[in-house]
Amino acid sequence: MNTASTTYVIRVDGHLDDHWSAWLGEPDMTRNHDGTTTITALIADQAQLHRVLAGLRDIGAVITELHSPGAPQRHGR
């Protein structure tokens, strides 16, 4: 079993306010010039990733991208 944390990058439509950072577990948030917000978070396990994604869902954020830098990219089936 892998116990190392993984960095995830999540991009959402719109600019999220700073107060959502604490609510989402203190990830780094960057407001981009294209009107999106990039969230970079060190995630311990799938349960924590699901909590962050559920939190974004609960605030109505539209996720446009989710990836883990350095992880192999899979395309198609």
C-alpha positions as CSV (number, residue, x, y, z in Angstrom):
1,M,0.0,0.0,0.0
2,N,1.3,3.5,-0.9
3,T,1.3,5.8,2.1
4,A,3.0,8.8,0.4
5,S,1.0,11.9,-0.1
6,T,0.3,13.1,-3.7
7,T,0.1,16.6,-5.0
8,Y,-3.1,17.3,-7.1
9,V,-3.8,20.3,-9.2
10,I,-7.4,21.2,-9.6
11,R,-8.6,24.0,-11.9
12,V,-12.1,25.5,-11.4
13,D,-14.1,28.1,-13.3
14,G,-14.2,31.5,-11.6
15,H,-12.1,33.0,-8.9
16,L,-12.6,31.5,-5.4
17,D,-12.4,33.7,-2.4
18,D,-9.7,33.2,0.2
19,H,-12.1,32.0,2.8
20,W,-12.7,28.8,0.8
21,S,-9.1,27.8,1.3
22,A,-9.6,27.0,5.0
23,W,-12.8,25.2,4.3
24,L,-11.1,23.0,1.7
25,G,-8.2,22.1,4.0
26,E,-5.7,24.9,3.3
27,P,-4.6,24.2,-0.3
28,D,-2.7,26.8,-2.3
29,M,-5.0,28.8,-4.5
30,T,-4.0,30.9,-7.4
31,R,-6.4,33.1,-9.3
32,N,-5.5,33.0,-13.0
33,H,-5.9,35.8,-15.5
34,D,-8.2,33.6,-17.6
35,G,-10.9,33.8,-14.9
36,T,-10.1,30.4,-13.3
37,T,-8.7,29.3,-10.0
38,T,-5.9,26.7,-9.7
39,I,-5.9,24.8,-6.4
40,T,-2.8,22.8,-5.5
41,A,-3.1,20.5,-2.6
42,L,-1.0,17.8,-1.0
43,I,-3.5,14.9,-0.6
44,A,-2.8,12.0,1.8
45,D,-5.2,9.5,0.3
46,Q,-8.3,9.0,-1.8
47,A,-10.6,9.8,1.1
48,Q,-9.1,13.2,1.5
49,L,-9.2,13.8,-2.3
50,H,-12.9,12.9,-2.2
51,R,-13.5,15.4,0.6
52,V,-11.8,18.2,-1.4
53,L,-13.8,17.3,-4.5
54,A,-17.1,17.1,-2.5
55,G,-16.3,20.5,-0.9
56,L,-15.8,22.0,-4.4
57,R,-19.1,20.4,-5.4
58,D,-20.9,21.8,-2.4
59,I,-19.8,25.4,-3.2
60,G,-20.9,25.0,-6.8
61,A,-17.5,25.1,-8.3
62,V,-17.1,23.7,-11.8
63,I,-14.0,21.6,-12.1
64,T,-12.4,22.0,-15.5
65,E,-9.1,20.1,-14.8
66,L,-7.8,17.6,-12.3
67,H,-4.4,16.0,-12.4
68,S,-1.4,14.9,-10.5
69,P,1.9,16.3,-11.9
70,G,4.4,13.6,-12.7
71,A,1.7,10.9,-12.8
72,P,1.5,9.1,-16.1
73,Q,-1.3,10.5,-18.3
74,R,-3.9,8.0,-19.6
75,H,-5.8,8.8,-22.8
76,G,-8.7,6.8,-24.0
77,R,-9.6,3.4,-22.6
